[in-house]
């Protein structure tokens, strides 16, 4: 019984997190096809360019964030308050993928705390 409750709590937490990520991505104002300059004006300033060892490593990371992986793509990150936004740009500096995370860890901690699994 306890195990079922924990599994339910984790699934509920992940569902809330997915909805939160979707909403944050929609609210960030960044859209597929935007130029890098437009993104900088929306998110405020230049993003941190993520350094990968090779294209394969970048493609793997992009897949983890459910983004397309393209040869010559560049991933950048913007951090504001508790919002972290990863944006994948193609070779023409156009947005091909957006992943924003806000509060995912917070939701997970709340659910686990409710069941006494985390302080």
N, CA, C and O of each residue as an XYZ file, in Angstrom:
476
protein
N       0.830     -1.189      0.000
C       0.000      0.000      0.000
C       0.875      1.253      0.000
O       0.653      2.171     -0.789
N       1.865      1.287      0.883
C       2.764      2.441      0.992
C       3.486      2.669     -0.327
O       3.672      3.808     -0.755
N       3.888      1.590     -0.961
C       4.603      1.681     -2.229
C       3.711      2.274     -3.321
O       4.181      3.064     -4.141
N       2.441      1.902     -3.338
C       1.500      2.446     -4.323
C       1.306      3.949     -4.128
O       1.199      4.702     -5.096
N       1.263      4.367     -2.880
C       1.102      5.790     -2.587
C       2.319      6.564     -3.082
O       2.184      7.641     -3.663
N       3.499      6.012     -2.851
C       4.718      6.678     -3.300
C       4.737      6.765     -4.833
O       5.064      7.814     -5.388
N       4.394      5.685     -5.505
C       4.370      5.683     -6.973
C       3.353      6.705     -7.472
O       3.635      7.457     -8.404
N       2.175      6.733     -6.857
C       1.160      7.712     -7.237
C       1.668      9.131     -7.029
O       1.463      9.997     -7.880
N       2.323      9.369     -5.917
C       2.841     10.709     -5.611
C       3.880     11.138     -6.634
O       3.878     12.285     -7.081
N       4.753     10.237     -7.000
C       5.788     10.565     -7.985
C       5.157     10.839     -9.348
O       5.537     11.795    -10.024
N       4.193     10.007     -9.760
C       3.519     10.228    -11.043
C       2.746     11.546    -11.048
O       2.746     12.268    -12.045
N       2.097     11.851     -9.945
C       1.381     13.119     -9.831
C       2.359     14.284     -9.915
O       2.096     15.278    -10.591
N       3.471     14.156     -9.237
C       4.497     15.193     -9.258
C       5.020     15.419    -10.671
O       5.170     16.560    -11.108
N       5.294     14.341    -11.375
C       5.791     14.468    -12.745
C       4.742     15.084    -13.665
O       5.083     15.871    -14.549
N       3.479     14.739    -13.470
C       2.407     15.328    -14.274
C       2.319     16.822    -14.054
O       2.182     17.589    -15.008
N       2.397     17.237    -12.809
C       2.365     18.664    -12.484
C       3.577     19.355    -13.089
O       3.475     20.467    -13.607
N       4.715     18.696    -13.021
C       5.941     19.286    -13.568
C       5.838     19.478    -15.072
O       6.265     20.507    -15.596
N       5.275     18.498    -15.772
C       5.132     18.609    -17.228
C       4.218     19.779    -17.575
O       4.514     20.551    -18.487
N       3.121     19.910    -16.858
C       2.218     21.034    -17.095
C       2.924     22.349    -16.794
O       2.787     23.314    -17.547
N       3.674     22.394    -15.702
C       4.401     23.619    -15.341
C       5.418     23.986    -16.413
O       5.534     25.154    -16.783
N       6.155     22.998    -16.914
C       7.149     23.256    -17.964
C       6.456     23.786    -19.213
O       6.943     24.725    -19.842
N       5.322     23.188    -19.576
C       4.579     23.644    -20.754
C       4.122     25.084    -20.576
O       4.295     25.907    -21.475
N       3.544     25.392    -19.429
C       3.055     26.753    -19.183
C       4.196     27.761    -19.149
O       4.080     28.846    -19.720
N       5.291     27.415    -18.489
C       6.427     28.333    -18.414
C       6.990     28.575    -19.806
O       7.343     29.707    -20.136
N       7.083     27.532    -20.630
C       7.574     27.705    -21.995
C       6.659     28.642    -22.772
O       7.136     29.486    -23.531
N       5.365     28.504    -22.590
C       4.409     29.364    -23.286
C       4.500     30.799    -22.782
O       4.377     31.743    -23.563
N       4.717     30.964    -21.481
C       4.750     32.295    -20.898
C       6.077     33.007    -21.099
O       6.146     34.228    -20.951
N       7.133     32.272    -21.433
C       8.444     32.898    -21.582
C       8.500     33.832    -22.783
O       9.367     34.704    -22.844
N       7.593     33.665    -23.737
C       7.555     34.529    -24.903
C       8.452     34.084    -26.039
O       8.448     34.709    -27.100
N       9.218     33.030    -25.851
C      10.121     32.530    -26.886
C       9.359     31.535    -27.741
O       8.678     30.645    -27.232
N       9.487     31.702    -29.053
C       8.776     30.826    -29.974
C       9.740     30.226    -30.985
O      10.783     30.805    -31.290
N       9.380     29.069    -31.493
C      10.168     28.407    -32.531
C      10.270     29.345    -33.736
O       9.281     29.947    -34.155
N      11.474     29.457    -34.279
C      11.693     30.288    -35.452
C      12.194     31.691    -35.154
O      12.603     32.411    -36.065
N      12.167     32.091    -33.865
C      12.651     33.425    -33.516
C      14.159     33.504    -33.734
O      14.878     32.516    -33.584
N      14.622     34.713    -34.094
C      16.054     34.955    -34.223
C      16.652     35.118    -32.829
O      15.959     35.479    -31.878
N      17.950     34.845    -32.726
C      18.624     34.935    -31.426
C      18.496     36.334    -30.824
O      18.359     36.466    -29.608
N      18.539     37.365    -31.639
C      18.404     38.741    -31.144
C      17.034     38.964    -30.513
O      16.914     39.667    -29.509
N      16.001     38.364    -31.105
C      14.648     38.479    -30.545
C      14.577     37.791    -29.183
O      13.964     38.305    -28.248
N      15.206     36.633    -29.083
C      15.222     35.894    -27.823
C      15.926     36.719    -26.752
O      15.454     36.806    -25.619
N      17.049     37.323    -27.111
C      17.792     38.142    -26.158
C      16.951     39.312    -25.661
O      17.038     39.682    -24.490
N      16.139     39.896    -26.535
C      15.299     41.011    -26.094
C      14.160     40.529    -25.203
O      13.755     41.239    -24.282
N      13.640     39.337    -25.465
C      12.552     38.794    -24.651
C      13.066     38.355    -23.277
O      12.438     38.642    -22.258
N      14.204     37.662    -23.250
C      14.713     37.102    -21.992
C      15.694     38.028    -21.275
O      16.062     37.770    -20.129
N      16.112     39.081    -21.927
C      16.983     40.056    -21.280
C      18.450     39.671    -21.316
O      18.943     38.976    -20.428
N      19.135     40.123    -22.335
C      20.570     39.888    -22.420
C      20.940     38.609    -23.121
O      20.087     37.858    -23.596
N      22.233     38.380    -23.174
C      22.768     37.201    -23.851
C      22.706     35.986    -22.922
O      22.865     36.096    -21.706
N      22.472     34.846    -23.528
C      22.447     33.612    -22.765
C      23.832     33.007    -22.648
O      24.748     33.363    -23.389
N      23.969     32.096    -21.714
C      25.219     31.363    -21.516
C      25.279     30.231    -22.541
O      24.394     29.375    -22.573
N      26.311     30.225    -23.370
C      26.465     29.160    -24.358
C      26.961     27.910    -23.655
O      27.990     27.935    -22.979
N      26.230     26.817    -23.816
C      26.631     25.557    -23.189
C      27.704     24.895    -24.051
O      27.566     24.779    -25.269
N      28.761     24.472    -23.395
C      29.891     23.858    -24.094
C      29.762     22.340    -24.040
O      29.666     21.752    -22.963
N      29.761     21.720    -25.205
C      29.710     20.268    -25.300
C      30.999     19.769    -25.929
O      31.641     20.483    -26.700
N      31.370     18.554    -25.600
C      32.597     17.960    -26.141
C      32.514     17.774    -27.651
O      33.500     17.954    -28.367
N      31.323     17.412    -28.124
C      31.137     17.159    -29.553
C      29.648     17.220    -29.882
O      28.816     17.406    -28.994
N      29.318     17.062    -31.165
C      27.920     17.114    -31.593
C      27.085     16.010    -30.962
O      25.911     16.216    -30.652
N      27.685     14.841    -30.772
C      26.930     13.723    -30.186
C      26.475     14.046    -28.759
O      25.346     13.735    -28.381
N      27.349     14.664    -27.977
C      26.997     15.033    -26.608
C      25.867     16.066    -26.603
O      24.952     15.980    -25.784
N      25.927     17.034    -27.506
C      24.880     18.041    -27.604
C      23.572     17.401    -28.039
O      22.513     17.740    -27.510
N      23.629     16.483    -28.995
C      22.415     15.799    -29.463
C      21.778     15.000    -28.331
O      20.555     14.982    -28.198
N      22.599     14.340    -27.513
C      22.087     13.567    -26.384
C      21.369     14.487    -25.396
O      20.264     14.181    -24.950
N      21.999     15.612    -25.057
C      21.403     16.562    -24.115
C      20.110     17.132    -24.693
O      19.124     17.285    -23.972
N      20.109     17.446    -25.982
C      18.904     17.971    -26.633
C      17.767     16.952    -26.560
O      16.620     17.321    -26.309
N      18.076     15.681    -26.777
C      17.042     14.642    -26.695
C      16.491     14.519    -25.282
O      15.298     14.272    -25.102
N      17.350     14.689    -24.274
C      16.875     14.650    -22.889
C      15.846     15.745    -22.622
O      14.932     15.563    -21.818
N      16.000     16.882    -23.302
C      15.084     18.006    -23.125
C      13.970     18.005    -24.176
O      13.260     18.998    -24.341
N      13.826     16.887    -24.881
C      12.806     16.727    -25.923
C      12.921     17.788    -27.013
O      11.918     18.329    -27.478
N      14.142     18.073    -27.407
C      14.395     19.023    -28.484
C      14.929     18.285    -29.693
O      15.516     17.210    -29.566
N      14.723     18.867    -30.875
C      15.337     18.245    -32.057
C      16.848     18.417    -31.979
O      17.343     19.361    -31.363
N      17.560     17.518    -32.592
C      19.021     17.654    -32.595
C      19.477     17.844    -34.028
O      19.183     17.035    -34.908
N      20.195     18.922    -34.243
C      20.657     19.258    -35.584
C      22.162     19.460    -35.580
O      22.728     19.932    -34.594
N      22.793     19.113    -36.650
C      24.233     19.337    -36.776
C      24.500     20.839    -36.808
O      23.823     21.589    -37.511
N      25.483     21.259    -36.046
C      25.845     22.664    -36.003
C      24.965     23.509    -35.094
O      25.105     24.732    -35.066
N      24.064     22.879    -34.354
C      23.178     23.619    -33.454
C      23.958     24.099    -32.226
O      24.978     23.518    -31.854
N      23.461     25.161    -31.613
C      24.070     25.743    -30.420
C      22.992     25.858    -29.354
O      21.887     26.326    -29.630
N      23.314     25.429    -28.131
C      22.366     25.539    -27.035
C      22.832     26.622    -26.076
O      24.008     26.700    -25.720
N      21.876     27.462    -25.663
C      22.170     28.523    -24.699
C      21.172     28.450    -23.562
O      20.073     27.915    -23.702
N      21.594     29.012    -22.413
C      20.745     28.967    -21.220
C      20.612     30.371    -20.630
O      21.580     31.128    -20.546
N      19.405     30.687    -20.234
C      19.119     31.927    -19.512
C      18.557     31.544    -18.149
O      17.694     30.672    -18.057
N      19.040     32.187    -17.095
C      18.545     31.940    -15.737
C      17.982     33.235    -15.181
O      18.660     34.262    -15.152
N      16.739     33.172    -14.742
C      16.087     34.307    -14.096
C      15.317     33.768    -12.899
O      14.483     32.872    -13.030
N      15.609     34.326    -11.740
C      14.951     33.880    -10.508
C      15.018     32.366    -10.421
O      16.115     31.806    -10.404
N      13.878     31.684    -10.367
C      13.913     30.216    -10.315
C      13.521     29.611    -11.661
O      13.099     28.457    -11.728
N      13.661     30.394    -12.731
C      13.355     29.929    -14.083
C      14.652     29.732    -14.861
O      15.478     30.641    -14.955
N      14.815     28.558    -15.404
C      15.958     28.251    -16.253
C      15.421     27.883    -17.634
O      14.604     26.971    -17.761
N      15.874     28.585    -18.660
C      15.390     28.348    -20.016
C      16.550     27.935    -20.907
O      17.524     28.673    -21.054
N      16.439     26.746    -21.504
C      17.421     26.245    -22.459
C      16.828     26.424    -23.854
O      15.694     26.025    -24.116
N      17.612     27.028    -24.741
C      17.140     27.259    -26.104
C      18.160     26.701    -27.078
O      19.360     26.947    -26.961
N      17.657     25.944    -28.042
C      18.500     25.361    -29.075
C      18.327     26.174    -30.349
O      17.215     26.350    -30.847
N      19.458     26.670    -30.872
C      19.469     27.450    -32.101
C      20.067     26.611    -33.224
O      21.008     25.847    -33.008
N      19.516     26.762    -34.418
C      20.089     26.062    -35.566
C      21.291     26.840    -36.090
O      21.690     27.843    -35.497
N      21.865     26.385    -37.191
C      23.057     27.017    -37.749
C      22.794     28.457    -38.205
O      23.729     29.247    -38.337
N      21.517     28.800    -38.446
C      21.151     30.157    -38.854
C      20.745     31.027    -37.668
O      20.199     32.115    -37.855
N      21.009     30.552    -36.438
C      20.669     31.267    -35.194
C      19.169     31.492    -35.030
O      18.739     32.542    -34.551
N      18.380     30.501    -35.430
C      16.935     30.519    -35.239
C      16.570     29.455    -34.211
O      17.181     28.387    -34.164
N      15.573     29.755    -33.394
C      15.141     28.829    -32.348
C      14.513     27.583    -32.974
O      13.601     27.676    -33.797
N      15.021     26.412    -32.566
C      14.432     25.144    -32.990
C      13.930     24.332    -31.803
O      13.250     23.322    -31.981
N      14.267     24.776    -30.582
C      13.800     24.072    -29.388
C      13.865     24.961    -28.163
O      14.804     25.738    -27.992
N      12.849     24.837    -27.307
C      12.790     25.617    -26.067
C      12.423     24.678    -24.931
O      11.495     23.878    -25.051
N      13.148     24.779    -23.838
C      12.831     24.005    -22.634
C      13.013     24.921    -21.434
O      14.118     25.394    -21.165
N      11.939     25.164    -20.726
C      12.004     25.985    -19.518
C      11.619     25.133    -18.327
O      10.693     24.325    -18.401
N      12.324     25.314    -17.243
C      11.984     24.569    -16.028
C      11.867     25.548    -14.879
O      12.777     26.328    -14.599
N      10.738     25.486    -14.231
C      10.493     26.325    -13.072
C       9.716     25.497    -12.074
O       8.622     25.013    -12.363
N      10.275     25.345    -10.938
C       9.550     24.688     -9.868
C       9.424     23.183     -9.958
O       8.726     22.589     -9.136
N      10.067     22.539    -10.916
C       9.947     21.083    -11.006
C      10.463     20.449     -9.722
O       9.804     19.594     -9.131
N      11.638     20.874     -9.300
C      12.194     20.323     -8.065
C      11.313     20.682     -6.881
O      11.138     19.881     -5.963
N      10.759     21.890     -6.903
C       9.895     22.325     -5.810
C       8.657     21.423     -5.715
O       8.289     21.006     -4.617
N       8.003     21.114     -6.863
C       6.831     20.247     -6.849
C       7.188     18.859     -6.339
O       6.455     18.274     -5.541
N       8.306     18.339     -6.799
C       8.732     17.013     -6.352
C       8.970     17.012     -4.847
O       8.547     16.086     -4.154
N       9.640     18.036     -4.337
C       9.906     18.121     -2.900
C       8.617     18.215     -2.087
O       8.512     17.604     -1.023
N       7.643     18.969     -2.575
C       6.365     19.106     -1.855
C       5.670     17.760     -1.747
O       5.188     17.386     -0.678
N       5.619     17.034     -2.857
C       4.937     15.730     -2.852
C       5.672     14.746     -1.964
O       5.040     14.031     -1.186
N       6.996     14.690     -2.060
C       7.750     13.761     -1.235
C       7.642     14.131      0.253
O       7.571     13.252      1.112
N       7.633     15.421      0.543
C       7.498     15.860      1.937
C       6.140     15.474      2.506
O       6.023     15.119      3.679
N       5.122     15.549      1.666
C       3.769     15.206      2.127
C       3.689     13.757      2.589
O       2.867     13.416      3.439
N       4.527     12.921      2.039
C       4.533     11.515      2.426
C       5.680     11.196      3.380
O       5.973     10.030      3.644
N       6.319     12.232      3.888
C       7.387     12.038      4.859
C       8.661     11.462      4.302
O       9.466     10.899      5.044
N       8.859     11.593      2.993
C      10.048     11.023      2.368
C      11.179     12.023      2.246
O      12.303     11.658      1.899
N      10.889     13.289      2.532
C      11.923     14.315      2.443
C      11.574     15.410      3.444
O      10.406     15.756      3.623
N      12.595     15.945      4.087
C      12.355     17.040      5.056
C      12.232     18.367      4.361
O      12.030     19.389      5.016
